[in-house]
Amino acid sequence: MANMSLTKVKMPEQDPNERIKNFKEVAMGYTEEMAIEEAKRCLACKTKPCMQGCPVNIQIPEFISLIAEGKFEEAYLKITETNNLPAICGRVCPQETQCEMYCVRGKKGEPVAIGRLERFAADWYMSNRKPKASEIKKNGRKVAVVGSGPAGLTCAADLAKMGYDVTIFEAFHVPGGVLTYGIPEFRLPKKLVQAEIDNVRNLGVKIMTNMVIGKSITVEELRDEGYEAVFIGSGAGLPSFMGIPGENLNGVYSANEFLTRINLMKAYMYPEVDTPVKVANAVAVVGGGNVAMDAARSAKRLGAEKVYIVYRRSEKEMPARVEEVHHAKEEGIIFKLLTNPVRILGTDDGWVKGMECVEMELGEPDESGRRRPIAKKGSEHVIDVGTVIIAIGQSPNPLIKSTTPGLETHKWGGIIADEETGATSIPWVFAGGDVVTGAATVILAMGAGKKAATAIDMYLKQNAEKASD
């Protein structure tokens, strides 16, 4: 019998007063009973409107129907027909602006909790089944993938399923890209990320770490080594700064550096294990996106008593997910909205001691469609903080561009690539994800990797046909 409740089945969460003392997952997942109850809210629409919002084309009504029938393994296998990282997507995808936005149930109540159900299916399978190495007939052709983040992993997995011999080249000593070093443990456990990466390895994908493309080996040298095509999914890891006085003081981090230190130096094991990543009693995080929320909530867990989100627009214009803002507020993060930093103040020995800000008011919309913030005269004030974290965006590292002749890029550094195929100015080089779009979501990067895999397969098959003529 269908569940006609207007609201989603609530997912259990850690109490805010407890979770600020640890890095364990905030959301604890559905039980089998909860998942079945929520799955029965799905109307299994024949037109499948929810699927138009999924960049990786998950067969949403089908997998949810299987959960409703208690067929959890079958539900997982249905998801993985098109999505190689379901446990990750179920946690970090902005479903509210994608699949769930098109759910019919959302017209008179809350949409079906598609993301939570995807997470449930993946978690159930990992807990109850052993991963199996796939038996795939190889075609003897080699493809290189640069970067082991969501775009690279997706492209590599899809190509491996097609029979290609795929090698991923990763600059860090641990694979996973932003999934490993950029997203906090309390949102995406590292053990789970590595399990998903192992599933990709089980498809026959090889991963070489400590390989900085442009230093260790160039894109052109990969071609010389027999790789017939290269996919660049190296992300956007170059942090942006505001260009205000004091940004070179001790105690100023980019959010990218701060989160990378926490994840790769295992600061998420604090307080059980002491950590070399230290924060002051008062911390200011500049920015209003998901990365800013991650940095602020991480600082709180590292012992900061006061953590401020300093954002120059109002909450309505914040790009962060509503859920992340809600969780941050629950955890005591202080929101200083319509506020913009103008200078970071330092002590005589070069450490942060405060941040001078001005109040803002919103004017006419700018090119992004959001109202342009304008400083109020005479509103200068100082926030007493000892750590400042800048979270206003990232851009691609210029190393690949500078070492790959003929690769066309935008002025801001992103590789110019076709939106539907990932094709670049070099016929055998494809690109996708944040290295093309700038910092975006995990699922959009995965969608780009998926499209590129299809395009690479078509390109190589066409080349083979020409060679045989």
C-alpha positions in Angstrom: 0.0 0.0 0.0 1.3 3.5 -0.9 2.4 5.8 1.8 0.6 9.1 1.2 2.3 11.0 4.0 3.1 14.6 2.9 6.4 14.5 4.7 9.6 12.5 4.4 10.5 9.8 6.9 12.9 11.7 9.2 16.5 10.5 9.2 18.1 10.0 12.6 20.9 12.5 13.4 23.4 13.0 16.1 22.4 15.6 18.7 24.0 18.9 17.9 25.5 19.3 21.4 27.2 15.9 21.0 28.3 16.0 17.3 30.3 19.3 17.7 32.6 17.2 19.9 33.4 14.6 17.2 33.8 14.1 13.5 31.3 11.2 13.2 28.6 11.4 10.6 25.8 13.8 11.5 23.1 11.9 9.5 22.9 8.3 10.7 20.9 6.8 7.8 17.7 4.9 7.4 16.9 1.5 9.0 15.4 -1.1 6.6 11.9 -0.3 8.0 12.4 3.4 7.5 13.7 2.9 3.9 10.7 0.7 3.0 8.3 3.2 4.5 9.8 6.1 2.6 10.1 4.2 -0.7 6.4 3.5 -0.6 5.8 7.3 -0.9 7.1 7.0 -4.5 4.3 7.0 -7.1 6.5 5.2 -9.7 5.4 7.8 -12.3 5.6 6.4 -15.8 7.0 9.7 -17.1 9.8 9.6 -14.5 10.1 13.3 -14.1 12.7 12.9 -11.3 15.2 11.4 -13.8 15.5 14.7 -15.7 17.3 16.1 -12.7 19.9 13.4 -12.4 23.2 14.1 -14.2 24.1 10.4 -14.2 20.7 9.0 -15.3 19.9 6.8 -12.3 16.7 4.8 -12.9 15.1 6.3 -9.9 11.5 4.9 -9.8 12.9 1.4 -10.5 15.4 1.3 -7.6 12.9 2.9 -5.2 10.3 0.3 -6.1 12.8 -2.5 -5.4 13.5 -1.0 -1.9 9.7 -0.8 -1.3 9.6 -4.6 -2.0 12.6 -5.2 0.4 14.9 -6.1 -2.5 17.8 -4.1 -1.3 20.6 -5.8 -3.3 18.6 -5.5 -6.5 18.1 -1.8 -5.8 21.8 -1.3 -5.3 22.6 -3.1 -8.6 20.0 -1.1 -10.4 21.6 2.2 -9.2 25.1 1.0 -10.2 24.1 0.4 -13.7 24.6 4.1 -14.3 26.2 5.4 -11.0 29.5 4.1 -9.8 29.6 6.0 -6.5 26.1 5.7 -4.9 27.2 5.9 -1.3 28.9 9.2 -2.0 26.1 10.6 -4.1 23.5 9.7 -1.5 25.4 11.9 1.0 26.7 14.9 -0.8 24.5 15.5 -3.9 22.2 18.5 -3.7 19.1 16.4 -4.4 16.8 19.2 -3.5 17.8 21.1 -6.6 18.1 18.1 -8.8 16.0 14.8 -8.8 13.8 15.8 -5.9 13.0 19.1 -7.4 11.1 17.3 -10.1 9.3 14.8 -7.8 5.5 14.9 -8.2 5.1 14.4 -4.5 6.8 17.7 -3.9 3.8 19.6 -5.4 1.7 18.9 -2.3 4.2 18.2 0.4 7.8 17.1 0.5 9.3 15.1 -2.4 10.4 11.5 -1.9 13.8 11.3 -0.1 15.6 10.0 -3.2 19.1 10.8 -1.9 18.5 9.1 1.5 17.2 6.0 -0.3 20.2 5.9 -2.6 22.4 6.1 0.5 20.5 3.4 2.2 20.8 1.0 -0.8 24.6 1.6 -1.0 25.2 1.3 2.7 23.1 -1.9 3.0 25.0 -3.5 0.1 28.4 -2.6 1.6 27.4 -4.0 5.0 25.8 -7.2 3.7 27.6 -8.2 0.6 31.3 -8.7 -0.3 32.6 -6.7 -3.3 33.3 -8.8 -6.4 36.0 -8.3 -9.0 34.2 -7.8 -12.4 35.0 -10.1 -15.3 35.2 -7.7 -18.2 36.5 -8.6 -21.7 39.3 -6.2 -22.4 39.7 -4.7 -25.9 43.5 -4.0 -25.5 43.3 -0.2 -25.8 44.7 2.2 -23.2 43.1 5.4 -21.9 44.7 7.7 -19.2 42.6 9.6 -16.7 44.1 12.6 -14.9 42.7 13.0 -11.4 40.9 10.6 -9.1 38.1 12.8 -8.0 34.4 12.3 -8.9 34.9 13.1 -12.6 38.0 11.0 -13.0 36.6 8.0 -11.1 33.3 8.0 -13.1 35.0 8.3 -16.5 37.5 5.6 -15.6 34.8 3.2 -14.3 32.6 3.6 -17.3 35.5 3.1 -19.7 36.6 0.0 -17.8 33.2 -1.4 -18.1 33.5 -0.9 -21.9 36.7 -3.0 -21.9 39.4 -0.3 -21.9 42.6 -0.6 -20.0 42.4 2.5 -17.8 45.0 4.1 -15.6 44.3 7.0 -13.3 47.1 9.4 -12.5 46.6 11.1 -9.1 48.8 14.0 -7.8 48.2 13.2 -4.1 49.4 10.1 -2.2 45.8 9.1 -1.5 43.2 8.8 -4.3 39.7 10.3 -4.2 40.4 14.0 -5.0 37.9 16.3 -3.3 36.0 13.3 -1.9 39.1 12.5 0.2 40.7 15.8 1.0 37.9 18.4 0.6 34.7 17.1 2.3 34.8 16.6 6.1 34.5 13.2 7.7 31.2 14.2 9.3 29.6 14.5 5.9 31.5 11.9 4.0 33.5 9.2 5.9 36.9 8.4 4.4 36.5 4.7 4.9 33.4 4.8 2.7 35.2 6.8 0.0 38.0 4.2 -0.1 35.4 1.5 -0.4 33.9 3.2 -3.4 37.3 3.6 -4.9 38.0 -0.1 -4.3 34.8 -0.9 -6.3 36.3 1.1 -9.2 39.6 -0.8 -8.9 37.6 -4.1 -9.0 36.6 -3.1 -12.5 40.3 -3.3 -13.4 41.2 0.4 -13.1 44.8 1.0 -12.1 45.5 4.1 -9.9 49.0 5.6 -9.8 49.4 8.1 -6.9 52.1 10.8 -6.5 51.9 11.5 -10.2 51.7 15.3 -10.9 50.8 15.7 -14.5 53.0 18.4 -15.9 55.8 17.5 -13.5 56.1 13.7 -13.2 54.8 13.2 -16.8 53.1 15.4 -19.3 49.9 14.8 -21.2 51.8 14.5 -24.4 54.1 11.9 -22.8 51.1 9.8 -21.8 50.2 9.7 -25.5 53.8 8.6 -26.3 53.4 5.8 -23.7 50.5 4.3 -25.7 47.4 5.9 -24.2 45.2 6.6 -27.1 43.0 9.2 -25.3 43.4 11.2 -22.1 40.6 12.5 -19.9 41.5 15.5 -17.6 39.5 15.7 -14.4 42.0 17.3 -12.2 39.5 19.6 -10.5 39.9 23.2 -9.2 42.4 23.2 -6.4 43.9 26.6 -6.7 42.3 28.8 -3.9 41.1 32.3 -4.4 41.9 35.1 -2.0 40.3 38.5 -1.5 43.4 40.6 -2.0 42.9 42.5 1.3 45.7 43.6 3.7 46.8 40.9 6.2 46.0 37.8 4.2 49.7 36.8 4.5 49.5 36.7 8.4 50.0 33.5 10.3 46.6 32.0 11.1 45.1 32.8 7.7 44.1 29.7 5.7 42.4 29.0 2.4 39.5 26.7 3.0 41.1 24.3 0.6 44.3 24.1 2.6 42.4 23.9 5.9 40.2 21.0 4.9 43.0 19.2 3.1 45.1 19.4 6.3 42.2 18.1 8.4 41.5 15.2 6.0 45.0 14.1 5.1 46.6 14.7 8.5 43.7 12.8 10.1 42.7 15.7 12.3 39.2 14.2 12.1 40.4 11.8 14.8 40.5 14.7 17.3 40.0 14.7 20.3 40.9 11.0 20.7 44.2 11.7 18.9 46.0 15.1 19.1 46.2 16.9 15.8 48.8 19.3 14.3 45.9 21.3 12.8 45.2 24.1 15.3 42.6 26.9 15.4 42.2 29.8 17.8 39.3 30.2 20.2 37.6 32.5 17.8 37.5 31.7 14.0 36.1 33.7 11.1 35.2 31.9 7.8 34.7 34.2 4.9 32.2 32.9 2.3 28.7 31.5 2.0 29.0 28.2 0.1 29.2 24.6 1.1 32.9 24.8 1.5 32.5 27.7 4.0 30.0 25.6 6.0 32.4 22.7 6.0 35.3 24.8 7.2 33.2 26.5 9.9 31.8 23.2 11.3 35.2 21.6 11.2 36.7 24.5 13.1 34.0 24.1 15.8 34.9 20.4 16.1 38.6 21.3 16.5 37.8 23.2 19.7 37.0 26.8 18.6 34.5 28.4 21.0 33.2 31.0 18.6 33.0 30.4 14.8 31.7 33.1 12.5 30.4 32.8 8.9 31.1 36.2 7.4 29.2 36.7 4.2 28.6 39.9 2.2 25.1 39.1 1.1 21.9 37.9 2.9 21.0 34.3 3.7 18.7 34.2 0.7 21.7 34.6 -1.7 23.8 32.0 0.1 24.9 29.3 -2.4 25.3 26.7 0.4 22.7 23.9 0.6 19.8 24.6 3.0 20.6 21.5 5.0 24.2 22.6 5.5 23.2 26.0 6.7 20.6 24.4 9.0 23.2 22.0 10.5 25.7 24.9 11.0 23.1 26.9 12.9 22.2 23.9 15.1 25.9 23.6 15.9 26.2 27.2 17.1 27.9 28.7 14.1 27.4 32.5 14.3 26.2 34.0 11.0 27.4 37.6 10.3 25.5 38.3 7.1 25.7 41.5 5.0 29.2 41.8 6.3 32.4 42.1 4.3 36.1 41.9 5.4 38.4 44.8 4.4 41.5 44.1 6.4 43.0 41.3 8.6 44.7 42.7 11.7 47.9 41.2 13.1 50.0 41.2 16.2 53.6 42.4 16.3 54.9 38.9 15.8 52.7 38.3 12.7 49.7 36.4 13.9 46.0 37.2 13.3 44.3 39.2 16.1 41.2 40.4 14.4 39.3 41.2 11.2 38.0 44.6 10.2 34.7 44.5 8.4 32.1 46.8 6.9 28.3 46.3 6.8 26.7 45.9 3.4 23.4 46.5 1.8 22.0 44.9 -1.3 21.7 46.9 -4.6 20.7 45.9 -8.1 21.4 42.3 -9.3 24.8 41.7 -10.9 25.8 39.3 -13.7 25.2 36.3 -11.4 21.6 37.4 -10.9 22.2 38.0 -7.2 21.8 41.5 -5.8 25.1 43.4 -5.7 26.4 44.2 -2.1 27.3 47.8 -1.4 29.3 49.0 1.6 27.6 51.2 4.1 29.7 54.3 5.0 30.8 54.5 8.6 29.9 50.9 9.4 33.5 49.7 10.0 33.9 47.3 12.9 36.3 44.7 14.1 35.6 41.0 14.9 38.1 39.6 17.4 39.4 36.3 15.9 42.7 34.5 15.9 42.1 32.3 12.8 40.7 33.4 9.4 39.6 30.9 6.7 39.0 32.2 3.2 36.3 30.2 1.4 35.4 32.3 -1.7 36.2 29.8 -4.4 38.9 27.9 -6.3 40.2 27.7 -9.9 42.1 25.0 -11.8 45.9 24.7 -11.2 47.6 26.2 -14.3 50.3 23.4 -14.5 48.5 21.2 -17.0 47.7 24.2 -19.2 51.3 25.4 -19.2 52.7 22.0 -20.1 50.2 21.0 -22.8 50.8 23.0 -26.0 47.6 23.5 -28.0 45.2 23.1 -25.1 42.8 26.0 -25.1 41.6 27.5 -21.8 39.4 30.3 -20.5 41.0 33.5 -19.1 40.2 32.3 -15.6 42.1 29.0 -16.2 39.4 26.5 -16.9 39.9 24.1 -19.9 37.6 24.9 -22.8 35.6 21.7 -23.5 32.4 20.7 -25.2 29.5 20.5 -22.7 28.1 17.3 -24.1 31.3 15.3 -24.9 34.2 16.9 -23.0 36.1 17.3 -26.3 38.9 19.9 -26.1 41.1 21.7 -28.7 43.3 18.6 -28.9 41.4 15.7 -30.6 42.5 12.9 -28.2 42.2 15.0 -25.0 38.9 15.3 -23.2 38.1 17.1 -20.0 35.3 17.5 -17.5 34.3 18.5 -14.0 35.6 21.5 -12.0 38.7 21.8 -14.3 36.2 22.9 -17.0 33.4 24.6 -15.0 35.2 25.9 -12.0 34.2 24.6 -8.5 30.8 22.9 -8.7 29.0 19.8 -7.3 30.3 16.3 -7.1 27.3 14.9 -9.2 27.9 17.5 -12.0 31.5 16.4 -12.2 30.4 12.8 -12.3 27.9 13.6 -15.1 30.7 15.2 -17.1 33.0 12.2 -16.6 30.2 9.9 -17.8 29.6 12.0 -21.0 33.3 12.1 -21.7 33.6 8.3 -21.3 30.9 7.8 -24.0 32.6 10.3 -26.3 36.0 8.8 -25.8 34.6 5.3 -26.7 33.0 6.8 -29.8 36.2 8.6 -30.8 38.4 5.6 -30.4 36.0 3.3 -32.3 35.8 5.8 -35.2 39.6 5.9 -35.3 39.8 2.1 -35.4 37.3 2.1 -38.3 39.4 4.7 -40.2 42.6 2.6 -39.6 40.9 -0.5 -41.0 39.7 1.2 -44.2 
